Amino acid sequence: MNPISSKLRPGIELIDPSDLDSGLMQTWRQLQAGNPLLRSPFFSLAFLQVVADVHSDVKIAILRDGDTIKGFFPFHRRPGARGAPLAAPIADYQGIVGEAPETVSPRDLLVACGLTTYDFDHALRDTPLFERNAFRRTGSPLIDLSDGIEAWRAGRMNSGSALKNVERKLRKMERELGPVRFETDDKAADTWTTFLTWKRAAIAAMGARFVLDQPWAMQVLERIRGTDQPEFSGRLSSLYAGDRLVAAHFGMRSENTWHWWFPTYDNAASRYTPGLGLLLHCVRQAAKEGLIEIDLGRGDERYKKEFANETRALCEGSLERGLTPPGAARRFRKFTYRTAETVLPPRYLDLKRRAFNRLLRAGEV
C-alpha cells in the first residue's frame, strides 16, 4: 500500500487512488448503487480514475463507522492546504460517495485530509455535513423518465408550448435544410473539432474563460470520450440536417443517468433551435435505453425549466478551520452573503458571490 495510506483520525483513512483494491472498488460501487441521489456519472469510480490519471493531487478519505465503510470522499489537495472537489470546476456533482458518519465533524475530516479549507458549490443538500455548512441553496433540473417518455412528454405539454415548438422547428429544419439525423455517439474527428470551436466561441461571446482550455480539463474530457463501459461512458451526440452539423453535445452516461454537460450549436441555424432539437432526440434515446433520467446540471436557463420535471437539491459553501486566516475568510464570506441576501437583487448577489470565489480561489484546481 502507498505510504500516504494511514489512519489519521478515528474512522478516517487517507489513501491514494492507486490504493483502491478490488474490495474497496466493490464497496464504492455498492454505495453508489444503494443511493438514487448518487446516480450521476460524476460519482462513478471510472470518473475518479480518469481524473486521478490526469491530476496527481487527488486523494481519497475512507469514512468508517467501526469496521464498516460508510463513504468515500475524493478531493484535490492543493497548495496551501486548500481542498477542492474532484474535477472542480467542471464537476456538476461533488462530495461523498456514501455518507459521513455522524461522529465525523468538519474539523475531523479536514485535519485527516491535511486541509485547512474545502470549498464546494455542487454538493448534495441531502448530505448533512455539507448542508449545515452551506450559504447558498440551488438545484439541478432533471428530466425524470422513470414513468416513461410519454408521461414526461404529457407533463411538459401541459406546462406550456415549448416542447411543441421544438418539435415544430425540427420539422421546419428538415423541410428547409434536409433530413434530420441524430447520432448518439458521434466518433467523427471533424464533429469533435467543430464542437470545441462552437463551444469556445459561445463562451468567448459571454466574456468568460473556456474551462476546457485548461490542459488537464481537456485531457479529462478526451479520456472520458474514449471510455465505453456498461456503468460509465462518454458521449458526443450530434444532430445533422442533411450533411450539415447543426448541434453537438458532450456528456457522460452512468448505468441510470445521462448527464447533459457541454451543449453547443451552429449559430447560423439558431432559428431552428437545433440545440433543443438535439436534447429532445437525446431524451428519446435515453428512453429507448431504459435510462431513468437526464440530468441537465445546475442552472436556471429557460430551456432547463421547460424540459425538466424534477430537481435535485444542491448547496454551496465550505468546510473550514475557523482559526486559520483562510478559514476566517470563508466564515466572513458566509456571513456577508447571508446578510446581502436580504437586501441585494439576485444579479448583484451573484456577482458578489463570484467575486468572493475568485478572491478565495474557491474550488480552483
N, C-alpha and C positions, 0 to 999 in steps of 0.2 A: 504493500500500500504506500502511496505517496507520503513523504514526510509531513505534508501540511495536515494530513488527516489526524485529528485529535479531538478529544472531548474537553472543550474549553469551559463549558458551563454545564451544570446538571441538565441532562435531557437535550443537549445541543452538541452535535458533532460537525465539524467543518471539514469538507473534503474538496478535492479537485474533481472535475467532471470525469477524468480518466479513472477515478477510483470507483465509479459506478459498476459493480459487478452484475451478473445475471439476476441475482436475488434482489438487489436494490432496484434494478430496472423493472423487474416484475412488480415490485411494490409500488413504484411510481405509476405504472400503467393501471394497476388496480385502484389506486387512489383517484386517478383521473376519471376512470370509468365509473367509479362509485358516486360521483357528484355531477349532476347535469350542468351545474354552473361552470364546470371545468371542461366543457366540450370543445372549446376553442383550440385550434391547432397551435396557438401560442403557448398552451400548457403542455404540448406534446413533448415527449422525450426526444423525438427526432429534431424538433426545433432547437432545443437546448444544445444538442450535439452539433448542429450546423453552426450555431453562434459560437460555441466553445472552440470549434476548429479554426475560426477566424480571429477570435479575441482571446488572448492568453490570460486575461484578468478575471475570467468567470470562475466563481466559487459556488459551492452548494452547502447550505446548512441543513443537516438532517435533524428534524424535530421529533423527539421521542416523549412518550408518556410511559414511564417504566421501561419495559423492553419492547414496547410497541411503537413502530414508526407511524407518526401521525401526519407528517408533512415534509416536503422538500422546498427549500427556499433558495432558488438560484438568483444570483446577483453579480454585478460587476463591482470589484473593489478598485476604486480609482485613487489617484494620488491624493494625499491629504486625508486619508481615511473616509473618503466620501463614497457612499454606496449609491449605485444606480440600478434600476430594474433591468432584467435581461433584455438586451437588444434595444433599450431605450435609445433614441426616441421613435423608433419605427414599430415598437411593440404596442398593439392595441389592447393587450391584457397583461397584467403584471401581478406578481405576488407569490403566493404559496400554493403548491400543488398538494392538496390535502387541507390541513388546518394546523394552527398553532395551539398547543395545549394551553389551558387557562393559566397554568403555572409559569408560562413564559412571558416575561414583561418586555416592552420595547428595549429597555436598557440591557436586559439579559441577552436579547438577540443581537443588538449592536455590539456589545462587548465580545460576545462569542465570535462574531464575524470580523472583528477588528475594525469596526466602523465608528465614526462619530455621528454621521447622519445617513439617512436613506430617504430619498425623495421618490414619490410615486404620483402618477396622475391618471392611471387606468387600472386601479386596484378594485377588486370586487368589494362592494359595500357589505356583502354578506360575511366578510372576514372581520371579526371584531377588532383585531389588532390594528387594522388599517382604518376602519370606520371611526374608531374612537380618536384617531389622530389625524383626521381629515379636516380641512377647512372648506372644501367645495364638494358638492354632490352633483354628479352628472349621470349619464346613462348611454348605453349602446343600443340603438334601434335594431330590431331583429325582424326578419321575415320568417315567421313560425309556420312550418309546413306539416306539423305533427298531425293535423286533422285533414291533410290532403290539399292539393293545389286549388281545387275547386272551392273549398271552404275559404282559403285565403283570398282567392280572386273575388268571390262574392262579397266578402267583407270589405275589400278595397273599393269595389264598385259602389257599395252602399255609402262609402265615406266621401265620395267625390268622383270627378270625371277624369282624374289624372291618368289612371290606367287605361281607360277607354281612349284617351288622346294618344297615348304611347302606341297602342295597337293601330290606331288610325294612321299615325305618321309612319309606322313601319310599312303599311300597305302603300302609302303615298311614295315612300322612298323606293319601294320595289317597282312601282309603275314608272317612276322617272329616272332611276339610276340603274335598274337591273335586278335580277333575282337576289333575294336576301339569303346569305349563307352564314351559318353560325358554326364556329369551331370551339369545342370545349377546351382543348389544349393544343394551341397552335404552335407547332415546332419550327415554323419558318424563321430563319435568321432575320429576314427583312422585317417581319412583323415585330420582333423584339426591338430592333433598331428604331423603327417608326414609333413604337410605343414609348420608348425612352425620349425620343425627340419631342413628341407631343407633350409628354408629361413635364419635361423640363421647361418648355415654352409656357405652358399653363401656369406653372409655379412662378416663373420669372415675371409674368404679367401681373401677378399678385404682389410683386415686390418682395417675395420670400426666397429663402435659400432652399435649393433642391437637396433634400436629405440624402438622396442616392448618389450624389456627387462625393460623398464621403466614401473612400475606398472600401472600408470594412462593410458598410451597408450594401454596396453593390455586390461585394463578394457573397454576402449572406443571401441576397436575392438570387444570384446566379446559381448558388449551390442548391437552394430550395427549388429552383426551376428544374434542376437535374434530378430531383428526388421524386420517386414514384413508388410509394409503399401503400398497402391497404389502409394503414392508420394515419398516413401523412403524405401529402404530395403538394407540389407547386403546380399552378395552372396559369398559362397565358391564354385567356379566352379572347376571341375576336369575332367581329361582325363585318361582313362584306356586303356590298351592294354591287352586283356584277363582279368584276375583278377588283373593285376598289375597296380598300380597307377603310372603314368609317369609324370604328371604335375598337378599343382593346382594354383589357383589364388583367392585371396580375394579382393573383391571390393564392390562398392556401386552403387545403381541404384536410380535415381530420376524419375520423370514422363517421361522425354525425353532422359536422358543421363545415360549411363553405364560408370562408372569411373574405369579405369584399374589402380590398386593401388599396390598390393603386389603379383607379379607373382613369381613362382618358379617351378623347375622341378627336375626329377631324373637325376643326372649327369651320371649314368651308362647307360642311354638311350639317351644321348645327340646327338648321331649320327643321330637320327631321328628328331631332333629339336622339341621335344614334347611341349615345351613352346609356340612356334609359331603355332603348330597344335591346341593347346588349344585356342589361340587367334582367329584363323580362325573359330573354332566352336562357339566361343562367338559372332563373327561378324554375323554368320548365325542366331544364336538365337536372337540377337538384332533385326535383320531384321524381323524375324517372329513375334516379339512382337511389331513391329512398332516403335521402338526407333529411334530417329533422329541421334544419334551419340554415338560412343565410344571414350571417352577422354583418351588418352594414358599418360597424365601427362608430365610435363616439362622434357626435356632431349633430348640428341642428339644421343641416341643409334641407331644403324643401322636399327634395325627392325622397329623402330618408323618411320623412314624416308621411309621405304619400304611399310609400311601399311597405313600411313596417307595420306590423300588428302586435308587436311586443317590444319591451325594453328591458335590458339587463342593467341593474343598478351598479354604478361605479362611483369612485370617490378619488379625490386628490388631496394630498397632504404630505406629511413627513414623519419619520421617526427620528428623534434626535436626543442627544445627551445635552441637556439644557445648560449645564455649567461650562460648556465649551463655547468659544465665540461662534463657530458655525451653527451650533445648536441654538444658541440665544437668538441668532439672526432669523432662524426658521420659526421660532416661537413668536418673534416680533411680527413676522410675515403673517402668521395665522391671526394674531390679534388685530393687525391693521386691516386684513381682508374682511374679517367679520364685522369690524366697525364700518368700513367703507361700503359693505354690502347693504347697509340700511340707508345710505344716502346717495350713492353713485348710480347712474344709469348702467345697465348691463355692459354696454360697449366700453365705457370708461373703466369699469371694474375689470373687464377682461384685459385691457391694456395695462392696467396696474399689475395684474397677476403675471402677465408675460414679462413685464419689466423686472419684477422680482425674480422670476425664474432665470432670466438671463444673468442677473447680478449674482445669484447664488449658484449658477451653473447646475440648476436642479435637473436631475435625470440625464445629464450630459454624459455621453460615452466617448 
